[in-house]
Amino acid sequence: MRINKKQFEQLVAEAIDSLPKKIKDKLYNVAIFVENYPTKAQLGKLDKKNQYTLFGLFEGYCQASRLNFGPVLPDKITIFRQPICKHCSNEKEARQQIISTVKHEIAHHFGSDEYGARKASKK
């Protein structure tokens, strides 16, 4: 299935907008990006080799373990367009996968391990 980058970015924005207010209000110092594929370095961080198996990635320090560092660069969440498009057969599926991926990566931002993030992405 194909979704151009602009449409995909709109779906990601809608996924973020659909989050409960209590979650959106707690998002702090995190930037969310859309890229076509994960880089080799990003895949290496997770010991993955296939660029189509990674839908999203949180990079940074989770809020739960953040100390008072003073000014720091924002944490980064990246949602990967091509792996999601390859995995989904229609726009409805893609929309649901994007929502799930956004929730999953935000859960990591709040300090969840992989099990907790998977649980959060299903809500």
C-alpha positions as protocol buffer text, in pm:
chain_id: "A"
residue {
  index: 1
  type: MET
  ca { x: 0 y: 0 z: 0 }
}
residue {
  index: 2
  type: ARG
  ca { x: 119 y: 352 z: -67 }
}
residue {
  index: 3
  type: ILE
  ca { x: 70 y: 670 z: 130 }
}
residue {
  index: 4
  type: ASN
  ca { x: 276 y: 972 z: 34 }
}
residue {
  index: 5
  type: LYS
  ca { x: 485 y: 1138 z: 303 }
}
residue {
  index: 6
  type: LYS
  ca { x: 254 y: 1437 z: 345 }
}
residue {
  index: 7
  type: GLN
  ca { x: -53 y: 1217 z: 393 }
}
residue {
  index: 8
  type: PHE
  ca { x: 141 y: 993 z: 631 }
}
residue {
  index: 9
  type: GLU
  ca { x: 255 y: 1294 z: 836 }
}
residue {
  index: 10
  type: GLN
  ca { x: -110 y: 1402 z: 857 }
}
residue {
  index: 11
  type: LEU
  ca { x: -206 y: 1057 z: 990 }
}
residue {
  index: 12
  type: VAL
  ca { x: 70 y: 1081 z: 1251 }
}
residue {
  index: 13
  type: ALA
  ca { x: -54 y: 1428 z: 1352 }
}
residue {
  index: 14
  type: GLU
  ca { x: -409 y: 1289 z: 1384 }
}
residue {
  index: 15
  type: ALA
  ca { x: -278 y: 1002 z: 1599 }
}
residue {
  index: 16
  type: ILE
  ca { x: -110 y: 1251 z: 1832 }
}
residue {
  index: 17
  type: ASP
  ca { x: -421 y: 1469 z: 1842 }
}
residue {
  index: 18
  type: SER
  ca { x: -633 y: 1166 z: 1931 }
}
residue {
  index: 19
  type: LEU
  ca { x: -433 y: 1097 z: 2247 }
}
residue {
  index: 20
  type: PRO
  ca { x: -606 y: 1174 z: 2576 }
}
residue {
  index: 21
  type: LYS
  ca { x: -544 y: 1526 z: 2704 }
}
residue {
  index: 22
  type: LYS
  ca { x: -377 y: 1392 z: 3020 }
}
residue {
  index: 23
  type: ILE
  ca { x: -115 y: 1219 z: 2802 }
}
residue {
  index: 24
  type: LYS
  ca { x: -61 y: 1515 z: 2567 }
}
residue {
  index: 25
  type: ASP
  ca { x: -22 y: 1748 z: 2865 }
}
residue {
  index: 26
  type: LYS
  ca { x: 262 y: 1531 z: 2999 }
}
residue {
  index: 27
  type: LEU
  ca { x: 460 y: 1518 z: 2673 }
}
residue {
  index: 28
  type: TYR
  ca { x: 765 y: 1726 z: 2745 }
}
residue {
  index: 29
  type: ASN
  ca { x: 1081 y: 1790 z: 2549 }
}
residue {
  index: 30
  type: VAL
  ca { x: 1008 y: 1532 z: 2279 }
}
residue {
  index: 31
  type: ALA
  ca { x: 997 y: 1584 z: 1903 }
}
residue {
  index: 32
  type: ILE
  ca { x: 813 y: 1346 z: 1672 }
}
residue {
  index: 33
  type: PHE
  ca { x: 942 y: 1289 z: 1318 }
}
residue {
  index: 34
  type: VAL
  ca { x: 842 y: 1084 z: 1015 }
}
residue {
  index: 35
  type: GLU
  ca { x: 1114 y: 915 z: 811 }
}
residue {
  index: 36
  type: ASN
  ca { x: 1088 y: 668 z: 526 }
}
residue {
  index: 37
  type: TYR
  ca { x: 1314 y: 402 z: 680 }
}
residue {
  index: 38
  type: PRO
  ca { x: 1526 y: 356 z: 991 }
}
residue {
  index: 39
  type: THR
  ca { x: 1896 y: 420 z: 942 }
}
residue {
  index: 40
  type: LYS
  ca { x: 2155 y: 145 z: 985 }
}
residue {
  index: 41
  type: ALA
  ca { x: 2256 y: 308 z: 1313 }
}
residue {
  index: 42
  type: GLN
  ca { x: 1897 y: 304 z: 1439 }
}
residue {
  index: 43
  type: LEU
  ca { x: 1858 y: -61 z: 1341 }
}
residue {
  index: 44
  type: GLY
  ca { x: 2189 y: -139 z: 1510 }
}
residue {
  index: 45
  type: LYS
  ca { x: 2072 y: 10 z: 1840 }
}
residue {
  index: 46
  type: LEU
  ca { x: 1803 y: -258 z: 1851 }
}
residue {
  index: 47
  type: ASP
  ca { x: 2011 y: -533 z: 1692 }
}
residue {
  index: 48
  type: LYS
  ca { x: 1773 y: -545 z: 1395 }
}
residue {
  index: 49
  type: LYS
  ca { x: 1883 y: -610 z: 1041 }
}
residue {
  index: 50
  type: ASN
  ca { x: 1560 y: -575 z: 842 }
}
residue {
  index: 51
  type: GLN
  ca { x: 1451 y: -215 z: 785 }
}
residue {
  index: 52
  type: TYR
  ca { x: 1089 y: -327 z: 741 }
}
residue {
  index: 53
  type: THR
  ca { x: 1052 y: -466 z: 1093 }
}
residue {
  index: 54
  type: LEU
  ca { x: 1084 y: -135 z: 1279 }
}
residue {
  index: 55
  type: PHE
  ca { x: 775 y: 90 z: 1277 }
}
residue {
  index: 56
  type: GLY
  ca { x: 891 y: 346 z: 1532 }
}
residue {
  index: 57
  type: LEU
  ca { x: 1178 y: 435 z: 1762 }
}
residue {
  index: 58
  type: PHE
  ca { x: 1221 y: 639 z: 2079 }
}
residue {
  index: 59
  type: GLU
  ca { x: 1566 y: 788 z: 2129 }
}
residue {
  index: 60
  type: GLY
  ca { x: 1653 y: 981 z: 2441 }
}
residue {
  index: 61
  type: TYR
  ca { x: 1601 y: 967 z: 2815 }
}
residue {
  index: 62
  type: CYS
  ca { x: 1263 y: 860 z: 2946 }
}
residue {
  index: 63
  type: GLN
  ca { x: 1091 y: 1114 z: 3164 }
}
residue {
  index: 64
  type: ALA
  ca { x: 1091 y: 877 z: 3461 }
}
residue {
  index: 65
  type: SER
  ca { x: 1472 y: 872 z: 3480 }
}
residue {
  index: 66
  type: ARG
  ca { x: 1542 y: 1231 z: 3382 }
}
residue {
  index: 67
  type: LEU
  ca { x: 1733 y: 1436 z: 3633 }
}
residue {
  index: 68
  type: ASN
  ca { x: 1750 y: 1812 z: 3638 }
}
residue {
  index: 69
  type: PHE
  ca { x: 2003 y: 1841 z: 3354 }
}
residue {
  index: 70
  type: GLY
  ca { x: 1914 y: 2197 z: 3265 }
}
residue {
  index: 71
  type: PRO
  ca { x: 1862 y: 2270 z: 2896 }
}
residue {
  index: 72
  type: VAL
  ca { x: 1890 y: 1955 z: 2682 }
}
residue {
  index: 73
  type: LEU
  ca { x: 1803 y: 1863 z: 2328 }
}
residue {
  index: 74
  type: PRO
  ca { x: 1457 y: 1710 z: 2289 }
}
residue {
  index: 75
  type: ASP
  ca { x: 1407 y: 1338 z: 2294 }
}
residue {
  index: 76
  type: LYS
  ca { x: 1316 y: 1199 z: 1954 }
}
residue {
  index: 77
  type: ILE
  ca { x: 1038 y: 970 z: 1839 }
}
residue {
  index: 78
  type: THR
  ca { x: 1057 y: 860 z: 1478 }
}
residue {
  index: 79
  type: ILE
  ca { x: 771 y: 689 z: 1295 }
}
residue {
  index: 80
  type: PHE
  ca { x: 885 y: 497 z: 986 }
}
residue {
  index: 81
  type: ARG
  ca { x: 655 y: 531 z: 685 }
}
residue {
  index: 82
  type: GLN
  ca { x: 770 y: 253 z: 452 }
}
residue {
  index: 83
  type: PRO
  ca { x: 766 y: -33 z: 704 }
}
residue {
  index: 84
  type: ILE
  ca { x: 413 y: 61 z: 812 }
}
residue {
  index: 85
  type: CYS
  ca { x: 295 y: 96 z: 451 }
}
residue {
  index: 86
  type: LYS
  ca { x: 447 y: -241 z: 361 }
}
residue {
  index: 87
  type: HIS
  ca { x: 281 y: -407 z: 660 }
}
residue {
  index: 88
  type: CYS
  ca { x: -69 y: -265 z: 597 }
}
residue {
  index: 89
  type: SER
  ca { x: -307 y: -339 z: 312 }
}
residue {
  index: 90
  type: ASN
  ca { x: -527 y: -28 z: 330 }
}
residue {
  index: 91
  type: GLU
  ca { x: -546 y: 319 z: 484 }
}
residue {
  index: 92
  type: LYS
  ca { x: -765 y: 205 z: 774 }
}
residue {
  index: 93
  type: GLU
  ca { x: -505 y: -53 z: 877 }
}
residue {
  index: 94
  type: ALA
  ca { x: -228 y: 204 z: 835 }
}
residue {
  index: 95
  type: ARG
  ca { x: -415 y: 455 z: 1051 }
}
residue {
  index: 96
  type: GLN
  ca { x: -454 y: 193 z: 1328 }
}
residue {
  index: 97
  type: GLN
  ca { x: -88 y: 90 z: 1303 }
}
residue {
  index: 98
  type: ILE
  ca { x: 25 y: 453 z: 1321 }
}
residue {
  index: 99
  type: ILE
  ca { x: -188 y: 512 z: 1632 }
}
residue {
  index: 100
  type: SER
  ca { x: -51 y: 196 z: 1791 }
}
residue {
  index: 101
  type: THR
  ca { x: 309 y: 290 z: 1704 }
}
residue {
  index: 102
  type: VAL
  ca { x: 273 y: 645 z: 1835 }
}
residue {
  index: 103
  type: LYS
  ca { x: 130 y: 513 z: 2164 }
}
residue {
  index: 104
  type: HIS
  ca { x: 406 y: 254 z: 2188 }
}
residue {
  index: 105
  type: GLU
  ca { x: 688 y: 506 z: 2144 }
}
residue {
  index: 106
  type: ILE
  ca { x: 527 y: 758 z: 2379 }
}
residue {
  index: 107
  type: ALA
  ca { x: 507 y: 483 z: 2640 }
}
residue {
  index: 108
  type: HIS
  ca { x: 885 y: 443 z: 2605 }
}
residue {
  index: 109
  type: HIS
  ca { x: 918 y: 822 z: 2647 }
}
residue {
  index: 110
  type: PHE
  ca { x: 733 y: 788 z: 2979 }
}
residue {
  index: 111
  type: GLY
  ca { x: 962 y: 504 z: 3092 }
}
residue {
  index: 112
  type: SER
  ca { x: 783 y: 184 z: 2990 }
}
residue {
  index: 113
  type: ASP
  ca { x: 986 y: -121 z: 2900 }
}
residue {
  index: 114
  type: GLU
  ca { x: 896 y: -318 z: 2585 }
}
residue {
  index: 115
  type: TYR
  ca { x: 623 y: -516 z: 2761 }
}
residue {
  index: 116
  type: GLY
  ca { x: 462 y: -201 z: 2903 }
}
residue {
  index: 117
  type: ALA
  ca { x: 489 y: -19 z: 2570 }
}
residue {
  index: 118
  type: ARG
  ca { x: 318 y: -308 z: 2389 }
}
residue {
  index: 119
  type: LYS
  ca { x: 43 y: -305 z: 2646 }
}
residue {
  index: 120
  type: ALA
  ca { x: -1 y: 74 z: 2611 }
}
residue {
  index: 121
  type: SER
  ca { x: -15 y: 54 z: 2232 }
}
residue {
  index: 122
  type: LYS
  ca { x: -317 y: -176 z: 2248 }
}
residue {
  index: 123
  type: LYS
  ca { x: -530 y: 64 z: 2455 }
}
